[in-house]
Amino acid sequence: MRFFVDSPAFMAQLEQDVAAATRSIHAQVMSFEGDEAGKRFASLLTGRRDLERTLIIDRYSRFHISDRFLPSPKNILNASLWRERRETLRVARGLAEDRVRVHWTNPVGPLFLEFVSRNHKKSVVIDDHIVYLGGINVCDHNFAWHDFMLRIDDERAGAFMRDDIAATLRGENLSGRRDFGGFEIALLDGEANPKLIEPVLQLIREARESVVVQSAYLTFPFFDYLAEAAGRGVSVTLVTPKHNNMPAMSAYAEWAAARAGVVLRLYDGRMSHIKAMLVDDEALIVGSSNFDYLSFCAHQEVLAIVRDPEVIAQYKRDVLEPDLAGSVAPAGGYSHV
């Protein structure tokens, strides 16, 4: 297992893995756009008719372009956004014409009544043994954000995630957990999430010394569990972007962290989309979950709980420590730091 931090490192390794693939490449993302990032990713699949190829895209990408919601009053007449949407659909059609199985999942329903229920997973499975999990979506603005993907080379994990791809293509959302020794993977189906995410909550409840969370969108009920840990004397820290793509989340994080007794650090650079939780330097939770209410109740997610000391050491060295060094204390009145 190894982390690839930010999109250039992720894409460089992914291109190597795809070039060496002999059987299959299956990917699922929440956001896919027909921009430079999307076309680069599409080029990995194009022309490889020797492989079984799948691209699963959440229907979010039909209505949310360049980090903006198309049907909103301020965007509905924005011609450039609609051109980007047409280009996204054109790139997807081009893949389908090249016999890539392109599947749009999770209908939004009439009047967007089902828009809250999204397939929020970001994963790639190559030859049923190389698995990527993390937070990187396939579009220019996500590629520009600070993020990572965890690469796992394990046939058992590959088969587990390949089954998830197959189920999604059938219109099913798998749920369950599997322990692979040194790490486990959990699939959240959007319905039984509170039960399936219980191991994460249990880790917080059992924390002895420290919990460090990296998330742009941390909300309740996770703040409640972190507040309980802080009340027991556990050192709890949240690293969240100073310049959030959802500005209201910055004010919320400052208020909620002060209320919960959580030390807040603002990553003072580009937008950080990293999702990670390190408990007692012994268990690291990564994947697609933002540790927010939607991931707790409504989204389909994939999570890995890693206990391998070498992987945790790499995360601390290459992600957490540099991010803390590049963070500042909040200046607002809510902070207790």
Stockholm file with secondary structure:
# STOCKHOLM 1.0

chainA/1-337         MRFFVDSPAFMAQLEQDVAAATRSIHAQVMSFEGDEAGKRFASLLTGRRDLERTLIIDRYSRFHISDRFLPSPKNILNASLWRERRETLRVARGLAEDRVRVHWTNPVGPLFLEFVSRNHKKSVVIDDHIVYLGGINVCDHNFAWHDFMLRIDDERAGAFMRDDIAATLRGENLSGRRDFGGFEIALLDGEANPKLIEPVLQLIREARESVVVQSAYLTFPFFDYLAEAAGRGVSVTLVTPKHNNMPAMSAYAEWAAARAGVVLRLYDGRMSHIKAMLVDDEALIVGSSNFDYLSFCAHQEVLAIVRDPEVIAQYKRDVLEPDLAGSVAPAGGYSHV
#=GR chainA/1-337 SS CEEEESHHHHHHHHHHHHHTCSSEEEEEESCBCSSHHHHHHHHHHTTCTTSEEEEEEEGGGGTEETTEETTSTTTTTCHHHHHHHHHHHHHHHHHHHTTCEEEEESCCCGGGTTTTCCBCCCEEEETTTEEEEESCCBSHHHHHSBCEEEEEECHHHHHHHHHHHHHHHTTCCCCEEEECSSEEEEEEESSSHHHHTHHHHHHHHTCSSEEEEECSSCCTTHHHHHHHHHHTTCEEEEEEESSCSSHHHHHHHHHHHHHHTCEEEEECSSCBCCCEEEETTTEEEEESCCSSHHHHHTCEEEEEEECCHHHHHHHIIIIIHHHHHTEECCCSTTCCC
#=GC SS_cons         CEEEESHHHHHHHHHHHHHTCSSEEEEEESCBCSSHHHHHHHHHHTTCTTSEEEEEEEGGGGTEETTEETTSTTTTTCHHHHHHHHHHHHHHHHHHHTTCEEEEESCCCGGGTTTTCCBCCCEEEETTTEEEEESCCBSHHHHHSBCEEEEEECHHHHHHHHHHHHHHHTTCCCCEEEECSSEEEEEEESSSHHHHTHHHHHHHHTCSSEEEEECSSCCTTHHHHHHHHHHTTCEEEEEEESSCSSHHHHHHHHHHHHHHTCEEEEECSSCBCCCEEEETTTEEEEESCCSSHHHHHTCEEEEEEECCHHHHHHHIIIIIHHHHHTEECCCSTTCCC
//
